[in-house]
Amino acid sequence: MLYNEIRPVKLAEVVGQPQVTGVLAAQEKSGKFSNTYLFVGVRGTGKTTSARILARAMNCTNKDANGEPCGCCPNCQSIMNGTNPDVIELDAARNRSVEDARKLIEQTQYAPQVGKRKVFIIDEVHMFSTEAFNSLLKTLEDPPQYCTFILCTTEEYRVPATIISRCQKFNFGTVDNDTIANLLAETLDNKGVSYQLTAMILIAIAARGSVRDAISILDKCLSDAGAEGITEDLVRELQGIPQETEVFELLHGLAKKDTAAVVSSVQLMEHKGYAPGQIVLNAQEILADCIRYYSLGMDGVYNIPSYQETLQNLCQLMDEETAISCMAVFVEAKKEIADIAPYTSLMARMVFYLSESQKVSKLDETLKKAEAQLAEVNKLLEQAKKELVTTKAQLNQPKAEATKTEETRFDNPMPEEPETVEVEPSESEVIETAKPVFDEVEEDESEFSSFDDGFETLDEEGAVDINSLFGCEGNQVPSKRTSSERNSGGADPEANGDGEEYSGEDEGESGFDDFFNW
């Protein structure tokens, strides 16, 4: 088979798995290997091939500078032929019981016979029973130093967590279409077979990321190829892949919501014998490219000018929302193509989608009309509201003016009288004001002095008896105290405070002053 002819013999030849081959190559070069590995990935991505290369690297006697096995020494040759006693491959799909696991464990007790390490490659390990996994736990946790277990599986979720935790896990991803197409083209170049590049891309798309599936399809095409070599029509015919134009016509009908076009496209592909599942897969692939085109443009779309032009025309008819809806239709249709009448189910699913789409379109139109009417009503309401506010303002204007007048009359305060500021007179002003008073006082003093002089003169001459003039006996003269007492009805004016006679000689001139002051 072609697959065995081009199977890689070194890690550098494994395509599309750089995240795995880089680490394993470093271990090959250093010579430090783990005791337990777990290879996880979809079918045909190189899990078992990498396990065999790793087994040869552990036992090769003539490795190169990078640690890669030579492929020519007896150990490498025996491992490649499956005759090496130190490399044991077990298919867990057929040997899944606890007894098979116990036989495997017994073989770990014996040292390698011809190589350095004994390697156990267990393919589809997820098929082991629970008891078999439990019996392997202790051996995987602490295996002999000369033993290595390489577990391969396509369904990691079925492997117990206690097993996974004891292994170095490597994930093998799907290989992109360009890498697969280049690998197929290189293979045909080495064989000297002509081919069309579009045919290689079509095979890669049909392989769905599996290198083994792509090589198997190519091997089938080689067996039926003519003088023209591998052509696109040959690949479509052998694989039952519909023509792109036919699938695009189906999608055009869905985009235009044309029921007649959709029904005729499905009937045409049924008459040509295309597999319903293949129709669905091709339609999903084109819709996925449409969604990529909406987001990224032509980046990520196959670099085929005719395909890109047709895809761009489809995207002009179909928006992103419609593409996603159509993708959902084909996802649901894929669940029903296993029925007795798969084409009828596929057609019914698409017609149902078109019917629902038409209902949704009618509802959208009705909703748009309702929104337009609602916008018109809102506009009229806004106008009426403005008119109402204007009318109300006009009606309230007289009341507002009257109220403002009353508030102005009662609320405005009376004008305040200006404050009188008392200014303290200056010294000169005080003197000028008091000058007439001083003059009058001086005149009074002059009169009193002249009066006193007259009295002195009269007393010296004795012309007038002062005591008799005022009704006093002898030498008694009125004093300020006696006169005051008299005025108030007090003591006898003839006696002093001690009951003695008051002598005018005791007082002298001061008595007269007191008298006149009185």
C-alpha positions in Angstrom: 0.0 0.0 0.0 1.0 3.6 -0.7 0.7 4.4 3.0 3.3 1.9 4.0 5.6 3.2 1.2 5.7 6.8 2.4 5.4 6.1 6.2 7.9 8.3 8.0 11.0 6.6 9.5 12.2 9.7 11.4 10.5 12.3 13.5 11.6 15.0 11.1 9.5 13.4 8.4 6.3 13.5 10.5 4.2 16.4 9.0 1.9 18.8 10.8 2.9 17.9 14.4 5.7 20.3 15.3 4.5 20.6 19.0 5.2 16.8 19.4 8.2 16.1 17.2 10.2 19.0 18.8 10.0 17.6 22.3 10.5 14.0 21.3 13.5 15.0 19.1 15.1 16.7 22.1 14.7 13.5 24.2 16.2 11.5 21.4 19.2 13.7 21.3 19.7 13.7 25.0 19.0 10.0 25.4 16.7 10.8 28.4 13.3 9.1 27.8 10.2 8.8 30.0 8.8 5.5 31.2 5.2 6.3 30.2 3.8 8.3 27.2 0.2 9.1 26.1 -0.4 10.1 22.5 -3.8 11.6 21.9 -5.3 12.7 18.6 -7.7 11.9 15.8 -7.1 9.0 13.4 -4.3 9.2 10.8 -2.3 12.0 12.4 0.9 9.9 13.3 0.4 8.6 16.8 1.4 5.0 16.1 4.1 6.1 13.6 5.7 8.4 16.2 5.6 5.6 18.8 7.5 3.3 16.5 10.1 5.9 15.7 10.6 6.5 19.4 11.0 2.8 20.0 13.7 2.6 17.3 15.5 5.7 18.7 15.6 4.0 22.1 17.2 0.8 20.7 19.1 2.0 17.6 22.9 1.3 17.7 23.8 3.8 15.1 21.9 7.0 15.7 22.9 10.2 13.9 24.0 13.5 15.5 20.4 14.5 16.2 19.6 11.3 17.9 17.4 10.0 15.0 17.4 6.2 14.3 19.5 5.1 11.4 16.8 2.7 10.0 19.6 0.3 8.8 20.9 -1.5 11.9 19.4 -4.9 12.9 17.4 -3.4 15.8 15.8 -0.8 13.5 15.1 -3.3 10.8 13.5 -5.8 13.2 11.3 -3.1 14.7 10.2 -2.0 11.3 9.4 -5.6 10.4 7.6 -6.3 13.7 10.0 -9.1 14.7 11.9 -7.4 17.5 11.2 -9.2 20.8 11.8 -6.1 22.8 9.1 -4.0 21.1 5.6 -5.3 21.8 2.5 -3.8 20.2 -0.9 -4.6 21.6 -4.3 -3.7 20.1 -6.5 -2.9 23.1 -9.6 -3.2 20.9 -9.1 -7.0 20.8 -7.0 -7.5 24.0 -9.0 -5.5 26.5 -9.6 -7.9 29.4 -7.8 -8.0 32.7 -6.1 -11.2 31.7 -4.5 -9.5 28.7 -3.3 -6.7 31.1 -1.8 -9.3 33.4 0.1 -11.0 30.6 1.5 -7.6 29.6 2.6 -7.0 33.2 4.4 -10.4 33.4 6.5 -9.5 30.4 7.9 -6.4 32.2 9.7 -8.7 34.6 12.2 -9.8 32.0 15.0 -7.5 30.8 15.4 -6.7 27.1 17.0 -9.4 25.0 18.6 -7.5 22.0 18.1 -3.8 22.7 18.6 -1.3 25.5 14.9 -0.9 26.4 11.7 -2.9 26.3 8.9 -0.9 24.7 5.2 -1.6 25.0 3.0 0.2 22.4 -0.7 -0.1 23.3 -3.0 1.2 20.5 -6.6 2.3 21.2 -5.9 2.1 24.9 -9.3 3.6 25.7 -10.8 0.2 24.9 -9.3 -1.4 28.0 -11.8 -2.5 30.6 -11.9 -0.8 34.0 -10.3 -3.9 35.6 -7.5 -3.9 33.1 -6.8 -0.2 33.8 -6.7 -0.9 37.5 -4.3 -3.7 37.1 -1.9 -1.4 35.1 -1.9 1.4 37.6 0.9 0.2 39.8 3.1 -0.9 36.9 2.6 2.5 35.1 3.4 4.4 38.3 6.7 2.6 39.0 7.8 0.5 36.0 11.2 -1.1 35.7 13.9 1.3 34.4 14.3 -0.6 31.2 10.6 -0.5 30.3 8.6 2.2 28.4 4.9 2.3 27.9 3.5 4.3 24.9 -0.3 4.5 25.0 -2.2 5.7 21.9 -5.9 6.8 21.9 -8.4 8.7 19.9 -10.8 9.2 22.8 -8.9 10.7 25.7 -12.1 11.2 27.8 -12.5 7.4 28.1 -9.0 7.0 29.7 -9.1 7.2 33.5 -7.6 10.3 35.1 -5.4 8.0 37.3 -3.8 6.7 34.1 -3.4 10.1 32.4 -1.7 11.6 35.5 1.1 8.9 35.3 1.9 9.7 31.6 3.6 12.4 29.5 0.7 13.5 27.3 1.2 14.7 23.7 -1.7 16.0 21.6 -1.7 15.3 17.9 -3.8 17.8 16.0 -5.4 17.6 12.6 -3.2 18.5 9.7 -4.2 21.5 7.6 -5.3 21.0 4.0 -2.3 22.8 2.5 0.2 20.6 4.2 -1.7 17.4 3.1 -2.0 18.7 -0.5 1.8 19.5 -0.6 2.6 16.0 0.8 0.4 14.3 -1.9 1.9 16.5 -4.6 5.4 15.6 -3.4 4.5 11.9 -3.4 3.2 12.0 -7.0 6.3 14.0 -8.1 8.5 11.2 -6.7 6.4 8.6 -8.6 6.4 10.7 -11.8 2.6 10.9 -12.0 0.9 14.0 -13.4 -1.9 15.6 -11.4 -4.0 18.7 -11.0 -3.4 20.9 -7.9 -7.1 21.3 -7.4 -7.4 17.5 -7.3 -4.9 17.4 -4.4 -6.8 20.1 -2.5 -10.0 18.3 -3.1 -8.5 15.1 -1.6 -7.2 17.1 1.4 -10.6 18.5 2.0 -12.2 15.0 1.8 -9.6 13.6 4.2 -10.7 16.1 7.0 -7.2 16.6 8.5 -6.2 12.9 8.4 -3.0 12.2 6.5 -3.7 8.4 6.4 -7.2 9.1 4.8 -5.7 11.4 2.3 -3.1 8.8 1.2 -5.8 6.1 1.0 -7.9 8.3 -1.3 -4.8 9.1 -3.4 -4.0 5.4 -3.6 -7.5 4.7 -4.9 -7.2 7.4 -7.5 -3.8 6.1 -8.7 -5.3 2.7 -9.3 -7.9 4.2 -11.7 -5.9 7.1 -13.2 -5.4 7.3 -16.9 -2.9 9.1 -19.1 -4.1 12.5 -17.7 -3.1 11.5 -14.2 -5.0 12.6 -11.1 -7.7 15.1 -12.2 -10.4 16.9 -10.2 -13.2 15.1 -12.1 -11.6 11.7 -11.3 -11.5 12.6 -7.5 -15.1 13.7 -7.5 -16.3 10.7 -9.4 -14.5 8.2 -7.1 -15.3 10.0 -3.9 -18.9 10.9 -4.8 -18.1 14.6 -4.3 -20.6 16.9 -5.9 -19.4 19.6 -8.3 -18.8 22.9 -6.7 -21.2 24.5 -9.2 -24.0 22.2 -8.1 -23.5 22.9 -4.4 -23.2 26.6 -5.1 -26.5 26.4 -7.0 -28.1 24.8 -4.0 -26.8 27.6 -1.7 -27.9 30.3 -4.2 -31.4 28.9 -4.0 -31.3 29.1 -0.2 -29.9 32.6 -0.3 -32.7 33.8 -2.7 -35.3 31.7 -0.8 -36.2 30.0 -4.1 -37.9 26.7 -3.3 -38.0 25.5 -6.9 -34.2 26.0 -7.3 -33.5 24.1 -4.1 -35.7 21.2 -5.0 -34.2 20.9 -8.5 -30.6 21.0 -7.1 -31.2 18.2 -4.7 -32.9 16.0 -7.3 -30.1 16.6 -9.8 -27.5 15.5 -7.2 -29.6 12.5 -6.3 -29.7 11.4 -9.9 -25.9 11.6 -10.2 -25.6 9.3 -7.2 -23.8 11.7 -4.8 -23.8 10.7 -1.2 -26.2 12.8 0.9 -23.6 13.0 3.6 -21.0 14.4 1.1 -23.5 17.0 -0.1 -24.0 18.2 3.5 -20.3 18.2 4.2 -19.5 20.2 1.0 -22.3 22.7 1.8 -21.0 23.2 5.3 -17.4 23.7 4.0 -18.6 26.4 1.6 -20.7 28.1 4.3 -17.7 28.0 6.7 -15.7 29.8 4.0 -18.4 32.4 3.6 -18.3 33.1 7.4 -14.5 33.3 7.1 -14.9 35.7 4.2 -17.2 38.0 6.3 -14.6 38.2 9.1 -11.2 37.9 7.4 -11.7 38.4 3.7 -10.0 35.9 1.5 -7.5 35.0 4.2 -8.0 31.4 5.1 -9.9 30.6 1.9 -8.4 28.1 -0.5 -6.2 29.9 -3.0 -8.1 28.9 -6.1 -9.1 31.9 -8.2 -12.3 30.2 -9.6 -13.4 29.1 -6.2 -12.7 32.5 -4.6 -14.7 34.3 -7.3 -17.7 32.0 -6.9 -17.6 32.3 -3.2 -17.5 36.1 -3.4 -20.6 36.1 -5.6 -22.4 33.9 -3.1 -21.5 36.2 -0.2 -23.0 39.1 -2.1 -26.3 37.3 -2.1 -26.1 35.9 1.4 -25.3 37.9 4.5 -23.6 36.5 7.6 -26.8 35.9 9.5 -28.3 33.9 6.6 -25.1 31.9 6.3 -25.2 30.9 9.9 -28.9 30.0 9.6 -28.1 27.8 6.6 -25.2 26.2 8.5 -27.7 25.2 11.3 -30.0 23.7 8.7 -27.3 21.4 7.3 -26.2 20.5 10.9 -29.7 19.3 11.5 -29.9 17.6 8.1 -26.8 15.6 8.9 -28.6 14.0 11.8 -31.4 12.7 9.5 -29.4 11.5 6.4 -29.2 8.0 8.0 -32.9 7.5 7.4 -34.3 5.2 4.7 -34.9 8.1 2.4 -31.9 10.5 3.0 -32.5 12.7 0.0 -36.1 13.2 1.0 -35.1 14.1 4.5 -32.5 16.6 3.2 -35.0 18.2 0.8 -37.7 18.3 3.5 -35.3 20.0 5.9 -34.4 22.7 3.3 -38.0 23.3 2.3 -38.9 23.7 5.9 -36.2 26.2 6.3 -37.4 28.2 3.3 -40.9 28.1 4.6 -39.8 29.4 8.0 -37.6 32.0 6.3 -40.6 33.3 4.3 -42.7 33.6 7.5 -39.9 35.4 9.2 -39.5 37.8 6.2 -43.3 38.6 6.3 -43.0 39.2 10.1 -40.0 41.5 9.5 -42.0 43.5 6.9 -45.0 43.8 9.2 -42.7 44.9 12.0 -41.0 47.5 9.9 -44.4 48.9 8.9 -45.5 49.0 12.5 -42.3 50.8 13.5 -42.8 53.4 10.7 -46.4 54.0 11.9 -45.3 54.2 15.5 -42.7 56.8 14.5 -45.3 58.9 12.8 -47.6 58.7 15.8 -44.7 59.8 18.1 -44.0 62.7 15.8 -47.6 63.8 15.9 -47.6 63.5 19.7 -44.5 65.6 20.0 -46.1 68.3 17.9 -49.3 68.2 19.9 -47.3 68.4 23.1 -45.4 71.5 21.9 -48.7 73.2 20.9 -50.2 72.4 24.3 -47.3 73.9 26.1 -47.5 77.1 24.0 -51.2 77.5 24.6 -50.8 76.9 28.3 -48.1 79.5 28.5 -50.3 82.1 26.7 -53.2 81.5 29.1 -51.0 81.8 32.2 -49.3 85.0 31.0 -52.0 87.5 32.4 -52.1 85.7 35.7 -48.4 85.8 35.9 -48.2 89.5 35.2 -50.9 90.3 37.9 -49.2 88.1 40.4 -45.9 89.8 39.6 -47.4 93.3 40.2 -48.9 92.3 43.6 -45.6 90.7 44.6 -43.8 93.9 43.6 -46.1 96.1 45.6 -46.1 94.1 48.8 -42.7 92.5 48.7 -40.6 95.6 47.8 -39.2 97.1 51.1 -39.7 100.8 52.0 -36.7 103.0 51.3 -34.6 103.3 54.3 -33.8 106.7 55.8 -30.2 107.7 55.5 -28.3 107.2 58.6 -27.3 110.3 60.5 -23.6 110.3 61.1 -22.6 112.2 64.2 -19.4 114.0 63.7 -17.4 114.9 66.8 -16.7 118.6 66.8 -13.2 119.8 66.7 -11.5 121.7 69.6 -11.7 125.0 67.8 -15.5 124.5 67.2 -16.0 123.7 70.9 -14.2 126.9 71.9 -16.2 129.0 69.5 -19.4 127.5 70.8 -18.5 128.0 74.4 -17.1 131.5 74.1 -20.4 133.4 74.7 -20.9 131.3 77.8 -17.5 132.1 79.1 -18.1 135.8 78.4 -21.4 135.7 80.3 -19.7 133.9 83.3 -17.0 136.5 83.3 -19.6 139.3 83.4 -21.3 137.6 86.3 -18.1 137.2 88.2 -17.3 140.9 87.6 -20.7 141.8 89.0 -20.2 139.7 92.1 -16.7 141.1 92.7 -18.1 144.6 92.6 -20.9 143.6 94.9 -18.3 142.2 97.3 -16.3 145.4 97.2 -19.4 147.3 98.1 -20.0 145.2 101.1 -16.4 145.5 102.3 -16.8 149.3 102.0 -20.0 149.4 103.9 -18.7 147.2 106.6 -15.6 149.3 107.1 -17.7 152.4 107.3 -20.4 150.8 109.5 -23.1 152.4 107.6 -25.2 149.4 107.3 -25.8 146.7 109.9 -25.7 143.4 108.1 -27.2 141.5 111.0 -30.1 143.8 111.3 -30.5 143.8 107.6 -31.1 140.0 107.7 -32.8 139.9 111.1 -29.8 138.6 113.0 -29.1 139.5 116.6 -25.7 140.6 117.6 -22.9 139.3 115.5 -24.8 136.3 114.1 -24.7 135.9 110.4 -26.4 133.3 108.3 -24.4 130.4 107.1 -24.9 127.9 104.4 -25.9 125.3 106.9 -28.3 127.4 108.9 -29.9 128.8 105.8 -30.2 125.3 104.4 -31.8 124.0 107.6 -34.2 126.9 107.5 -35.2 126.2 104.0 -35.9 122.6 104.9 -37.5 123.4 108.2 -34.6 122.1 110.2 -32.8 123.3 113.3 -33.0 126.7 114.9 -30.9 129.2 112.9 -29.7 130.8 116.1 -27.8 127.8 117.2 -25.1 125.8 115.4 -24.9 122.0 115.3 -23.6 122.0 118.9 -26.3 124.3 120.3 -23.9 127.2 120.5 -24.2 130.6 119.0 -22.7 131.0 115.5 -20.2 133.8 115.4 -19.6 135.6 112.2 -16.1 136.1 113.1 -15.4 132.4 112.9 -16.4 132.3 109.2 -15.1 135.6 108.0 -15.5 136.3 104.3 -16.4 132.7 103.6 -19.7 133.2 105.4 -20.7 135.9 103.0 -19.7 133.7 100.0 -21.8 130.9 101.4 -24.7 133.3 102.0 -24.6 134.6 98.5 -24.2 131.2 97.0 -27.3 130.2 98.9 
